[in-house]
């Protein structure tokens, strides 16, 4: 998720708080850009039963806004992992 958030809480505290939500088994936050008053971060969460409404509420309660959800994977747990397919534009000049 692309998220705009204030400097406080920091990414360590926010990731710990996100990790406590039911259904989430892990959280990764990467700082993308820092400005005078805000930070742009990429948040990646994993889990078997993620409740997006609760996740969004937690981000908003900490002063953040989810700008976009850029990737989602879903399926049944098993030996096969759903991997991202390579995108090739139809127009060969754009490859």
C-alpha angles and dihedrals in degrees: 000000000000106000134182111206140164119257091257125092095041122227093259093055093043093049091050091051093048090050090059093062114109113260095023116110098176145007133200123189122190122190108229103172136358125207134179094274107011145035130220110217138176112225120195120186131184130196146122098249112021114181103210094193091057091044091050091047091052092050091049092046086058092052097260135127126210106227097182146348103226103182138017130182123190137171145106119305112257145113095296118082119205106236129193114263120228112253117222117183116233090234106079091208089065094056 
